[in-house]
Structures are given as C-alpha cells and as structure tokens.
C-alpha cells in the first residue's frame, strides 16, 4: 500500500513539471501579472483535472469508452490551443490592452478538450487507483487525491521559481520573443495532438 501511495505522489509531482498547455498558461500569467495571479489558473486547473479524474474513474467502471473517443477529443483540444497560440503571438509588450486573458471558461475548455489528459488518467492513473481501491476502502480516491496534491505542489513550485526571473524576462526586448516561444509551444502541443489522433485513426 505504501508503495502505491508513493507512486501516486510521484505521478503528480512529475506531471506538474512536464511542459504542457497548463504550465505554459501559468508561465504566461506570471509574466503578465505576477505569481499570485497565476495561482488562479493553477487552482482552476486543479479543480477541473480533479473532476476529469473522478469522471474518468466512473466512466471506465460503467461505460468503458475506448481510446478513439479521447483521440477525437484531442482534435477539438488542438483547435483551442491554436486559438490561444495566435493570441500569444500578437503580444508585443505587457501593456494591459495586449494581455492574453485566460478566462475561466477558456482554461476549462483547454483542459477538458485535452485528450492526452483523459488518456493519462485512464491508461495510467485509474488502473493503479483501482488496484489500491481493491486493497483499501476508497483507496482509488485516496490515490487520485495524492496525484493531484503532487501536481499542485510541483506546479506551484515551478511557477514560483519562474516568477523569480520575472524582472529579467519582462524587459521590452525580451517579451515579444518570449511570448512567441509560448505561442510556438501551444502550437506544438496542438500539432502533436492532431498528429497522434490522425495516426491512431489511420492505423
């Protein structure tokens, strides 16, 4: 049991540091408005991903959706990532009028349409959670809670460390380049999702 709990924490800690749409959005918000403002994105992502985790568990236990469903979901997610990428590409400074606004629903849609996230929970976390649930009462929920706790800790630490360099990164000549890098990162995530989905369907 202890071994499974350690695995849960490690999955979360590592997941929070892996580059992806959420961490890129957090870094963008750190540059625009500071570390404290970025916590809003982190906590919305935490709640949304927790809902994804619970839904994944319930769906897997009842309906048994196959991978094709989530690959299709990734295609919708790619469109949202391209939309954000275009907004980031246009940023030239940190003036209020040029800020990229990560609204509540934009963040939620970005996460919910990320088929990779759903697949991650269904293929990696949920099976391990179910195994722990067979050993301990409500163990599956304890497992998921530890994964999310690990994710929260690592994401907040990475965002804080990034914020320590905010003054250097906020220089006028650096901002356009940095935001174009963020834009390309989002575009890459979108292209990767599209490529993997198409490859899955044509095989």
HUMO-V176484 format. One record per residue. N is the residue number from 1. PSI is psi in whole degrees, 0 to 359 (999 if undefined). OMEGA is omega in degrees with one decimal (999 if undefined). Layout:
N|PSI|OMEGA / N|PSI|OMEGA
This chain:
1|315|179.7 / 2|320|179.7 / 3|317|-179.4 / 4|323|179.2 / 5|322|177.2 / 6|318|178.0 / 7|318|179.6 / 8|313|179.7 / 9|318|-178.3 / 10|320|177.6 / 11|319|179.2 / 12|315|-178.6 / 13|316|179.7 / 14|318|-179.4 / 15|325|-179.3 / 16|342|-178.0 / 17|351|-179.4 / 18|127|179.0 / 19|136|-179.9 / 20|183|-177.5 / 21|318|-176.7 / 22|311|-177.6 / 23|327|176.8 / 24|319|176.7 / 25|320|178.6 / 26|314|178.8 / 27|319|179.0 / 28|316|-179.6 / 29|325|176.0 / 30|315|-179.7 / 31|321|-176.1 / 32|316|-169.6 / 33|356|178.8 / 34|170|-174.9 / 35|314|-175.7 / 36|321|178.4 / 37|328|-179.1 / 38|339|179.7 / 39|332|177.8 / 40|314|178.6 / 41|317|-178.1 / 42|314|-176.3 / 43|327|173.9 / 44|318|178.2 / 45|319|180.0 / 46|311|-179.1 / 47|315|-178.5 / 48|315|179.9 / 49|329|176.8 / 50|320|176.4 / 51|318|177.1 / 52|317|-178.3 / 53|314|-179.3 / 54|316|179.0 / 55|319|179.0 / 56|317|-180.0 / 57|313|-178.1 / 58|318|-179.8 / 59|315|-178.7 / 60|324|-178.3 / 61|336|-174.7 / 62|304|-172.7 / 63|333|178.1 / 64|47|175.7 / 65|141|179.2 / 66|177|-175.2 / 67|332|-178.2 / 68|323|179.4 / 69|315|-176.0 / 70|331|173.8 / 71|322|176.0 / 72|322|177.6 / 73|326|179.6 / 74|327|179.6 / 75|320|176.7 / 76|321|179.2 / 77|324|-179.9 / 78|322|179.2 / 79|317|179.5 / 80|320|179.5 / 81|322|176.6 / 82|320|178.5 / 83|313|178.8 / 84|321|-179.2 / 85|317|179.5 / 86|319|178.7 / 87|317|-179.1 / 88|322|-177.4 / 89|331|-175.9 / 90|348|-176.5 / 91|129|178.8 / 92|340|177.8 / 93|181|179.5 / 94|23|175.2 / 95|148|-175.9 / 96|320|-176.5 / 97|341|-175.9 / 98|2|-179.1 / 99|145|173.1 / 100|119|-176.7 / 101|117|175.5 / 102|85|-179.8 / 103|163|-178.3 / 104|309|-176.4 / 105|330|177.3 / 106|318|178.8 / 107|314|-178.8 / 108|314|179.7 / 109|321|178.7 / 110|321|-177.7 / 111|312|-176.8 / 112|331|-178.0 / 113|6|177.8 / 114|94|-178.5 / 115|332|178.9 / 116|322|178.8 / 117|312|179.4 / 118|316|-179.9 / 119|322|178.6 / 120|313|179.8 / 121|317|-173.8 / 122|323|-175.2 / 123|338|-176.3 / 124|300|-171.6 / 125|314|-175.2 / 126|314|177.7 / 127|319|178.5 / 128|323|179.0 / 129|317|179.2 / 130|322|177.5 / 131|315|178.7 / 132|325|178.3 / 133|332|178.0 / 134|344|179.9 / 135|326|-175.7 / 136|140|178.3 / 137|127|-177.4 / 138|23|-179.5 / 139|329|-179.6 / 140|323|179.3 / 141|327|174.7 / 142|318|179.3 / 143|312|-178.6 / 144|324|179.2 / 145|321|179.6 / 146|323|176.3 / 147|314|-178.8 / 148|325|176.9 / 149|317|177.1 / 150|317|178.6 / 151|315|-178.8 / 152|314|-178.7 / 153|310|-176.1 / 154|322|179.7 / 155|318|179.5 / 156|321|179.5 / 157|315|179.8 / 158|318|178.7 / 159|320|179.6 / 160|315|179.3 / 161|320|178.0 / 162|323|-178.3 / 163|336|179.6 / 164|338|179.4 / 165|11|-173.6 / 166|320|-177.2 / 167|318|178.8 / 168|317|-175.8 / 169|345|-177.1 / 170|4|179.1 / 171|143|-175.4 / 172|322|-178.3 / 173|338|-176.3 / 174|324|-173.2 / 175|307|-178.5 / 176|320|179.9 / 177|315|-177.2 / 178|317|-178.7 / 179|332|174.2 / 180|326|175.2 / 181|316|176.7 / 182|318|-179.7 / 183|316|178.4 / 184|326|177.6 / 185|314|177.0 / 186|318|179.7 / 187|322|178.0 / 188|315|179.1 / 189|320|179.5 / 190|313|-179.8 / 191|320|179.4 / 192|317|178.8 / 193|317|179.7 / 194|314|-178.4 / 195|313|-177.5 / 196|324|178.7 / 197|314|179.6 / 198|317|178.9 / 199|321|179.9 / 200|317|-175.2 / 201|332|-178.1 / 202|347|-179.9 / 203|999|999
